[in-house]
Amino acid sequence: MHASDLIAFEKDIADAFERGEIHGPVHLSGGNEDQLIHLFKEVDRGDWLFSTWRSHFHALLHGIPQEKVMAEILAGRSMNLCFPEHRFYTSAIVGGILPIAVGVAAALKRQGSERMVWCCVGDMAATTGVFHETSTYALRQDLPIKFIVEDNGLSTNTPTDETWGMTWGSWDKVKRYTYKRTVPHCGIGKWVNF
């Protein structure tokens, strides 16, 4: 999958949303296509992937067919995409997926599985206590999990550094990349009546 494919997919969603065909909020991605394509070269299709409410790119790059992803979005579930058969789960709660991802990683370790867990969060979620607790536990227990911090510098629409005073450490269980958001926090930047 190429960046142009991801961008075209989000454009189709934006157009459907603007036409009133999606009866629920959408959180589009944009500006991080190349970073995700590079990162997903490490993610095996058999690995577990936990994501946020902004998960369309993650689902596609994890190998979930575009038609399935689009059908769920058109059904109003953009913020809650879950495909158990692909080991893909999301949560619309900031940081809500973190304890679940760590629990699955603990189970995989106990089973002696070769599989990994990948857990994507935004920079705002990475400032929370639940991120600190789960990433510290995962590190201390040497769990098969990698946390991906997608840092667009914004906590919703507030600058993360100004709000939280973040300083980023570097440890092997946390990968972080930065990007500039190219779409609004929610919706398509236009008022749409359902």
Buried (B, 14 or more C-beta within 10 A) or exposed (E): BEBEBBBEBBEEBBEBBBEEEBEBBBBBBBBBBEBBBEBBEEBBEEBBBBBBBBBBBBBBBBBBEBEBBBEBBBEBBBBBBBBEEBBBBBBBEBBBBBBBBBEBBBEBBEEEBEBBBBBBBBBBBBBBEBBEBBBEBBBEEEBBBBBBBBBBBBBEEEEBBEEBEBEEEEEEBBBBBBBEBBBEBBBBEEEEEE
